[in-house]
Amino acid sequence: MRFQLALACCCLPFAAWSQEGQVVVPDNQCTIKLPVPLMVDPNAPLSKDASKDPVTVRADRSEAIAGEAARFTGDVKLVQGNRAITADSAEVRQQEQKVLAKGNLIYQDPSITITADDLDADMTQYSATLNQAQYWLHGQQVHGDAGQLEITNDNDLVLRGGSFTTCPAEVPDWELKAEKIVIDTSEEWGHIYKAQVRLFDTPVFYVPYMTVPVSDKRKTGFLFPSISTSTKNGVDITTPFYWNIAPNYDLTLTPQFMSSRGLWLGTEGRYLHENNAGLVNLEYIGNDRLNSLQGDPNRWAYSWEHTARLDNGWRLHADIADISDDNYFNDFDSAISTSTDNQLSRVGEAAFFQRDWNFAIKVQDIKVLGEEDAPFQVLPQLSFQYHRPEVSSGLDFAFDTELTHFASQGSNQLEAIRWHMEPTLSLPYQTPAASLLGEVKLMQTFYQQDVPTGTTDPLEQNLDDFVSRTLPQLRLHGQINLERQLSFQGQPFRQTLEPQAQYLYIPHEDQSDIGVYDTALLQDDYSGLFRDRRFSGLDRIADANQLTLGVATRVYDDSNNEKLRFALGQIFYLSDSDVSLPDQSNQIQQSSSALAMELDMQATKNWFLAGSLQLDTNSNTTNKSEVTLDYRPGRDKLLQLSHRYVPELAIDADTGESVDINQFGMRATWPITDNTYLVGNYYYDANLNRSVETFAGIQWESCCWAIRLSYDRHLNTNYTDSGFTNISQRNDFDTSWSLTFELKGLGSSGPLGVSDLLDEGLFNYRRPYYLRN
């Protein structure tokens, strides 16, 4: 069980390029209103040499001594450049180049509005001092007061005996009261000295020095620490440090002390340039005391993501990650991945694009957690694609080829080189009412397979050193687009009917002498029925003599918003398909495929239904089903029921029995009041007759601060040395409580909002429909 208390009011927020730290105003009630209308243009820049600007004065009465001073009374307004002052009375001392004003005094420039008892301004230095002042920063949720407020010639603010808050109320829920506050308008940060943080006018803690953002700019410094306790890690203290290296570079260093494990260190670095960007993560814990009996106590993880677009047509991509052991993500809150991921992909690719062709070179390695047998490495793959439309009499020509080397991580193991070529001729016909495509391919593949000497694997013993496979393919695909106008309950709608048919022919060739390097069976959803392949990869190209029939209908309202989509389709096999994976489970010896159905609809204004079904009409059994019902009557209001069923999804490593997914889910978020929300998730496994996850949270939020209490209990995911732990026997649940508090405007350790609550837990919220507007 874990209990965490996080004070999310970090004075130096982790400021990302996504503008974290910026004060978000949820509605007009949270907007800080100025006491008077603006007398200046808030978008106008301050004059670079405002001391040379003339001073204009308007007043009900005036008296002057030539060359010395002038006094003004009654509705006085002084303007110099883009600064304005109104007051009951004012005096302009020409020899001293000063302006004195008092009585209902208001000072404004493009960045700030100030009210005060009196003002003493130096026109040569372009500075001013105001006493008993209140201030409001334009464009920011920041205001406060000061015994004395100084505006420097750089337009910075120096407050003595002042306060700082982002609450709109005259009596704020929270504020900083400090001996001195310096607001740097160029850096857009406030430096606060000897400050009290007060909640409801009660001091809660003292800070000798801190800085706070007054915009979305980033700054180097410590983030607020977080403290938690758990039976797994003991006392857990995290103290992040953020380093704003440059406008396009930053780094966050996160030391985390866990009394039961030791010191864990995480580092995240980011870089951004005009044509490339990247993210680097490094994590390490030495001498993990809880892992000393299970394996190496030194545990680590790293990742690097990089993308680049060069002007000469080259594109670069790298995604590299690795961990010390399979259970690393289960034991640590890693920025690299989560405990629900079961694989790490390492990919590096360079591609060159031109108008009619492109070339790429790629290396790839996949690490599957909990699996003893590692997938083949791609070291490397060279690919080339060429496309020439309307090469002759409306014919399109395309040519794809790839040369791939599949390597094994150990010695004396199966390796192979595969060279595939695929020229294609297609004749497309397209009108708004119909389309027809005729396509002919020739698929030529060569294999050079290095079978290990003395192998005892019967599958490898059947492989040939050299294999040449030649397969032609014929594909005909046609679709008709029909539509009609209709009305329902007095409302006009437009309905489409889109029947389509496809014939596919590929002759049979025995491929049992070819190893399986990157090939798996594809799912037969509605769109998949019209693919020309049953397998991913190229190691198995299934023979086909089949006809696919399908129909889809859509309903649009008078604003052309899609309200319903329903699709239904099935493959009819004119002959058996004998090509399969080595376990022989993928042969087709039946008259038809599963009947695939999909539905997305907005039943009424607030009710949404989505579902998919794959029904085996030969055995009257369900291959796969998903259904989701949503009730969304308004913003942040959601009630959702869901169910998913997949039979024989996997084989349990311990029992050898098939594992089915038969899971019910409920999810809800609902406002109790204008500021209070409830969120809950519950997922139940009907096969094991127990819950998989229970999550509940309540959050209260105002313009100034937010507080959240959440509870989470979910089934742990762990890996053993022999593979994945038997799920039917596992009874290891992780239970946690979390309390989070945020003072808005002082930054935060993360967003507090209903959408954020919906993303917590093992199963994130997804919209149940994909209707197109």
N, C-alpha and C positions, 0 to 999 in steps of 0.2 A: 504494500500500500504506500502511496506517495502523496505527500501534502506539500503544496508549493504556495508561497506567498510572494508575489512579484509586485514591486512598486514601480509602475511604468511611468515614471516622470523624469526620464533621463535629461539632464541639462544639456548634453551634447548628443542629439539624436543621430542614429545611424542614417546619415543623409545620402540617399541613393539618387541615381539619375532619374528615378521615378518620382522625385520630389517629396520624399518622406520628410516629415518635420513641418511641412506647411500646414497652417491652420485651416481646416476645412469647415466651412460654415454650412450646417445642414439645412437651414431654412432662414427666412427673414427674421424670425424671432430671435435668432442668435446673432444677427448683425448689429455691430456696435454703431450707434447713430451719433453723429456729431451734434453738439449743442446748437450750432448755427449753420446756415448754408455756407457752402464754399464761396469764397471771394476771389480765389485764384484757380488757375487751371492745374489740376493734380497731375496731368501728363506733361506739363511744361518743365523743361530742365531749369535748374538754378543758373543764374547768370555767372559766367566765369569771372567777370570783374564787375560785380554788382555795385561796388563803391563808386563807380563812375556814373551809375544811373542816377538821373535826377529824382528828387523827392517831391512828390505832389501831395498837397494837403487840401482837404475839404472840411469845413466846420461852420457852425452857425455863427460864431463870433471869433474875432482874432484881434491881436494887438502885437506890434512889433517894434523893436529898436534896431534900426538899420545896422547891418554888419555884426550884430551881437546875438540877438535871440528873437524868437517869435513864439507867442503863446496863443493856444487855440482852445476853445471850450464849446461844448454842445455838439454831440454827434460827430466827433472828430474821426476822420479816416485819412491815414497816411499810407502812401504806396511808393515803394522803391523797387524797381524791377518787378519780380514776381513774388514780392513779400508785401503783405498788407497788415495794417494795425488799425483797429477801431478802439475808441476809448471815450470817456466823458471829457477828459482834458489832456492836452499834450503840450510839450515845450520842445522847440527845436533850437539847440544852441549851435550856432554856425561856427563860432571860433573853436569850440571843443569837438565839433562834428559828432554831437550826441543828440539822441531823441529820448525824452522822458515822457512817460504816459502813465495814467492811472484812471481808475473808475470804470467798471464794466469792461475791462480790457480784454481784447481778443487779438491774438497774433496768428497769422496763417502764412504758410508757404506751400509749395506743391507736396511736401512730405508730411506736414504736421499742422495740427490746430492746437492752440494753447489758450487757456483763459487764466488770468492772474490778477492779483491786486495792483501790481505796478510793473513797469518795464523800464530798463535802462539799456539803451542800444548805442553801440559805437558804429557809426556809419562808415568810418574808414576801415575798420577791421571786419566789418560786416558780422558782428557778434552782438549778443544781447543777453541780459540777465533778467529773469522774472522771479518774483517772490509769490509764495503761496499759490503755486500754479497747478493746473490740471492739464493733461496732454492726451491727445488722440493721434496715433500714427495713421496716415491715410493708406488705404489698401491693405492694412494688416489688422488682425484682431488684437490690438495692443493698446492699452491706455493705462493711466495711473495719475499720481499726483506727486508733488515735491514741495518741500519747504522753500527750496531755491532751485531754479532750473536755468542752466546756462546753455545757450546756443553758440557753438564755436564757429570760427570762420570757415571750417570745413563742413559745417552743417551737422556736426555731431551734437548729441545731447548729453549734458552732465547734470544728473539729479542728485541733490543732497537731501537726505531725509525723505526719500521718495519711495514709491511703490510701483509694481509692475504686475499686470494681469491681462488675461484674454477674456475674462467674463464680461458679458455686456451689461450686467446689472450695476446700478450705482453702488450697491453693497455687494461686492463679489463673493462668490463661494470660496474662492482661493485667491491669494495674492502673495507676492514677494514684497516684504518691507526691508529696506536696506539702508545702510549708512550712506552708500554711494552707488549710483547706477550710471554707467556710461554706455550709451547706445551709439554704436558706430554705424552710421548710415551707409558708408561705402562697403563695409564688410557685412552689414545687415545682421549684426550680432549685438547682444546686450551683455556687458561685463558688470557683474553684480558683486559688491563687496559687503561682507558682514551682514548677511541676509537671513531673515526669518521666513520660512514657508508657513503661511497661516491658512488654516481651514476654518471657515465660518468664524473668522476673527479670533481664532485660537492658535497660538504657535505650536507647531508639531515637530519641527527640527530646525537646527541652525547650521548654516553653511558659511564658512569664512570667505569662500570665493566660488563663483560659478558663472557660467555663461549660458545664455538662452537664445534661441533663434527668433529673429523678428521677420524672417522670410524663409525660403527653402534652401538657402546656401548651406554648404557643408563646412565643418570646422574640425580641426584636430583636437582630441581630448578623450577623457574617460567617459564611458557611458555609465549609467546607473547600474550598480551590481544587482544580481538577483540571488535569492537565498531559498533553498528548498530542502526538504528532508524526505527520505524514502528508505524502506527496508532493504532495498537493493543496493543503493549507493551510499547510504548514510547521509551525513550533512553535506550539502552541495552548494558551493559558493562560486558564482561566476562574475568576473569583473572585466568586461570587454573594454578595449581601447581602440579608438578610431583614429586613423592617420590619413588626413587629406593631403596626399603627396603633391598633387597638381590638379588642375581642373579636369583632367582626363585620366587620373590615376588615384586610387585610394586603396586602403588596406585596413582590415579589422582583425585585431589580435585578441583572442578570447581564451584567457587562462580559466580553467574550471577545476576547482579542488573538490574531490569526492573522498570523504573520510574512509569509506570502505574500499576504495580502489586506488587512489593516488591523485596525481596532478595530470589532468588532460589539457592539451593545448591545441586550439584550432586557429587557423589563419586563413583568411579569405582576401584575396587581392583581385582587383578589377582594373581593366584598362580599356580605353575607348579612343579610337582614332577615326579619321575621316573614312577610311576604307576597311577597317578591321576592329574587332572587339574581342575581349576574352575574359575568362574568369578562372582563377586558380584557387584551389582549396588544399590545404595541408593540415592533417590532424595526427596527433601522436600522444600516446600515454605509455610511459615506461614503468615496468614492474607493476602491472595491474594485479593487485592482490587477489581479486576474485577469479582471475583466469589462470593463476599459477598452477593449479592442479589439473587443468584441462588442456593446456598447451602453452605456447610461448607467451610470457607475461608482457612482452613489448608488443603493443598493438598500434596499428596505424591505418591511415587511409589518405588517398590523394586523388585529385581530379584536375583536369585541364580541359577547358572548352575554348575553342578559338574559331572564328570565322573571318574570312578576308575576301574582299572583292577588288581585284587589280584592274587597272584601266585597260590593259591589253587583252582582256577577255578571260583571264584566269580567275578561278574561284577556289579558295582553300578552305578546308574544314577539318578540324581535329576535335575529337571527343575521347578523352583517355581517363580512365579511373581504375583504381585497384584498392583492395583492402587486405589486411593481414589475415583474416579468418572469416568464415562464413557467418558467424554470429555477431560481427562487429556492429552492424546496423541495429540489431536487436538490443544491444547493450548501451549504445550511445545515441544521443540526439545529433546525428551528423547532418551537416549542411549538404553533403554529397548525395545522400539518398535517404530512404525511409525503410522501416522494417517490413513494409509490404512488397518491396521490390525483391525479386529473386534472381536477378542477373545484372551483370555489369558489361557494357559494350564498350570496346575500345576501337575507334575508327579514325583513320586518317585518309583524307582524300584531296586530290588536286584535280580540277576539271578545267578544260579549255573549251569555250563556247564560240561558235561562229554562226552565221546565218543558217546554213544548211547542214552543219555537222558539229559534233562535239566529241571530245575525247576526255577520258578520265582514267586516273590510276588510284587504286584504293587498297589499303591494308586494313584488316579487321580481325579482331579477336574477341570472343564472348566468353565470359566467366559466369557459369550457372551455379548459384549458391546451393549447397546441399547435394550436388551431384558429383559423383566420383569420376565419371567419364566426361572429359572436356570436349566441346565441339571443335570442329576443324578450324584452323586459322587460315585466313586468306592472306597469302604473302607472295606476291600481290595479286591484284586483278586489274587487267588492262581492258578497257571497253571503248568502243567506237560506235557512234550512231550517225547515220546519214539519212536525210529525208529530202526528196525532190518531188514536190507536188506537180501534177499535170505534166509528167515527163513526155506523154504521148497520148493523144486522143482521150483526154480526161483521166488517164491512168496516173496514179500516184506510186512512187517507188520509194522504198525504205530499205536500209541495210543496217542490221545490228550485228555486232560481233564482240566477243569477249574472250580473253585468255586469262585463266585463273589457275593459280597454284594453291592447292589445299595442303597444308602442313599440319603435322601432329606435334604436340608439345613434348612427347617423350621420344626415346630412341627405339628403333626397330618397330615402328608402327606404320599403319597404312598412310600413304600419301599419294597425291595424284595431280596431274596437270590436265585441265580441260580447256579445249578450244571449241567454241560454238560460233557458227555463222548462221544468219537468218535473213536472207533476202525476201522481200515482200512486195507483191504487186496488188494494189487495191483500186477498185473502181467505185467511187462514192457518187451517190445521187441524193441531192438534198433540196427539198422544198419546204415551205411552212406546213404543208399538209401531210407530207410523208418523207421518208428517207429509206434508202436501200444501199447496202454495201456488199460488194463481192470482193473476196480477199483470198489470195493464194500465197502460201508460204512454202519455203523449202528449208527445213531445219537439219543442218549438218553439224554433228558433234564428234570430236575426236577425244579419246581419253588415253593418257599414259599413266598407268596405275603401278605404284611401287608397293607390291604386296610383301609384307614382312616374311622373311624366311622362317619356315617351321611354324607358321601360325596354326593354332588349334581352333580358331574361330571358323565354324562351318560356312558362315556368310563370306568371309574373306577368302576361303579356299576356292570358292566358285568364281572369283573375279579373274578376269584376263588382264594380262599386262598391257595390251593394246586393244582398243575397241573403237570401231567406227560405226556411227549410227546415222542413218539418213531417213528422214521422215517428211513427207509432204503433208500439207494441211490445206483444207478447203473450208471456207467459212462464208455463209450467206446470212445477212442480218437485215431485217426490214421492220419498219415501224410506221404506223399510221396515227396521225394526230387529229382527233375529232373534238368538237366542242359545241355546246349548246347553252342557251340562256334559260334560266329557270328562276322560280321564286319560291321562298319558303317563309311562312308566317309574314307575308307581305313584303319581304326583303328580296331585292334582286341578287342573283348569284350567277356565276358562270362555271359550268362543269366541263372538264375535259375527259376524254376516253382515249387511252394510249395503248392499244394492243401492239405487241411486237412478237416476232418469231425469229428463231435462229437455227440454222442447220450447220452442224460441225462434223467434219470427217477427218480422221487421222488413222492411218492403217496401223495394224498391230506389229510390234517387233519385240522380241524377247530382250529384256534389259536386265535380267538377273545377274549378268556378268559385269554390271556397273555398280560401284559403291554408291552409298548415299552420303553426300558431303554437305549439301545445303538445302535439302528438299524436305517438305512436310506437306501434309494434306491441308487443303484450303477449306474454309467454311462455305456451305452452300446457302447463303442468304439470298434475297431476291436479286440483288445486283450480281452476286456470284454465279447465278444460274447462267448468265450470258457471257461468262469468261470463256476463253478458249483453252484453259488449262485446269486440271484438277489438282495439280501439285505446284507449290512454290518451287523455285529453283529449276534446274535443268536435268537433274539426274534421273528423273522419271517423267516421261512424256506419255500420258495415258492415251491408249487407242480410243477412238470415239467414232461412233456412227449414231448420232443422236439429234433429236429435234427438241428445241426448247420453246415453250409457249408461255407468254406472260401478258398481263394486262394491268395497267395502272389507271386510276382515276383521281382527279384533283378537283376541289371546289374552291372558287375564289369569290370574295365579296365584291361589292361595287367599287372598292378602293384598291382592288387587285391584291388583297392580302389572302394568302393561302389558308384556308380554314380546315381542309381535310385532304389527306393523301392515303390511298389504300392501294396496295399492290399484291398481286397473286401470280405465282408462276410455278412451273414444274418442267423437268427434263424427262423426255420419253426416249428410252434407249432402244434403238433398232437392232442392236446386237450387243452381246456382253463385252465388258471392258476387262481384260485380263491383267493389264499392267498394274502392279501394286508396289508398295513398300515391302521390305524383306519379310515382315511378319504376315504377309498375305491377307491382311485384314481389309484392304482397300479395293479388292476386286469388286466389280459390279456384275452381278448375275441376277438381275431383276428387271422388270419392265419399265420402271420409272424411279425418279429420284424422290426425295422428300418434297412435299408440297410446301413452298415457302410463302409466308404471308407477312405483311408489314402494315401497320396502321399508325398514323399520327393525326390527331384531330383536336380541334377546339370545339368541344361539344356545346358549351354555352359560353357566356362572357367569362366565367370564372372556372370552368371545369375543363381539364385537359386530359386526354387519354393517349397513351402510346403503348405499342406492343408489337412483338414479333413472334412467329410460330413456325417451326419446321416439323411437319407431320409426315411420318412414314405411312403412306397409304397402302403399302403392301402388307405391313404387319399391324396397322392401326395403333402405332405407338408414337410418342412425342420424342423427337430428337433434341429439341431445344425450344424453350419458351421464355419470354420476358414480357412483363406487363407492368405499367406504372400509371397510377391515377393521381392527378394533382388537382387540388382545390386552391386557387390563388385569388381571393377576392380583393386584394389590394397590396400595396407596397409592404414588404416584410411580413406578409401573411401567407402561410403555406401549410397545407395538410397533404401528406403524400403517403400512399400505400403502394407497395411494390412486391413483386414475386419473380423469382428466376429459377429455372429448372434446366439442368444439363446432366443427362445420365452418362455414367461411365466416363467422366472427364479425365480421370487419371487412375493409375494403379497404385495402391498403398504399398510402400516399399517393405513394410514389415509383414503384412498379412497376405499380400498378393491379390487382394480383393479390389474390385473396382470402387472408385469413389464418385458418388453423385453429388451434385449441388442442388439442393432443394431448400431455398431460403426465402423467408418472408421478411419484409422490412417496413418500418413505419418511421416517418420523419415529420416533424412539425416545428414551425416557428410562428409565434403569435404575440402581438403586443397586448400586455395587460392594461397598461395605461399609455399615454403619449410617450413616456420615457422608459418604460419597462417592457422587456421582451423575454419570452420563454422559448427555448430551443430544446428539442429532444429527438434522439434517434434510438431505434431499437431494431435489432436484426436477430432472427431466430432460425436455427437450423432444424428443419423438420425431420431430417434423417437421424440426427443425434439427439433430438428432443432436448435442446438446450440453447441458450442465447449465445450469440457470437460476439455481440457488442451492445452495450447500453451506454448512452451518453445523454446527459441533461445539463442545461445551462440556463442561468437567469442573469440578465444584464439590465442595469439601470444607467441611463445616459442623459446628461443635460448638455447645455452649450459649454459648460466649464469643465466637467469631469465625468468619468464613467467608472463603474465598478462591475465586475463579473465574477460569479461563482459557478464553477462547473464540476461535474462528476463524470468519470469515464471508467468503464470496466470492459475489458476486451480480452479475448483469448490470445495468449502469447504465441508468437511464431518463433520456433527455435529449430536449429539444425543439429544433427548428431553426426558422429564420425561415419556412421553407416548410411546416411541419407536423411531424408525428411522424416521427422518424428511422426509416428502413427497418430493421426488426428482423432481417431475414435477413442484412443486411450488417453490422450492428453487432457489434463484438467488443470492447466496452469494459467490462471487469469491475472492480469495486471490491473490493479485498482488505484485510481488517483483522484485527488481533490485539488482544485486550483482556484486561487483567489487572485484576481488582477485588478489593479487600481491605476487609473490614468488621470493626470491633470493636463487638460488640453492646452496647448501652447508652450508647454515645457518639453515637447517631444514625447516619444513613447517607444517601448520595446517592440511594438507591432500594432497593427490596426485593431481597434475595438469596434465591432459593428456586427450586425446580424448576418451579413454575408460571410464574414470571417467565422462566426460561430457555425454556420452551415458547413464550412470546410473542415471543421475539426472532427476528429475520430478517424476510424479506419476507412469508412466509406464516404467520400466527399459527395456533395450534392451535385447532381447534373440535371439540366432541364430535360424533361421527358419527351420533348418533341422538337423537331427541326423544321417547322413550317417556315416557308420562305415568304418574306414580304416583298 
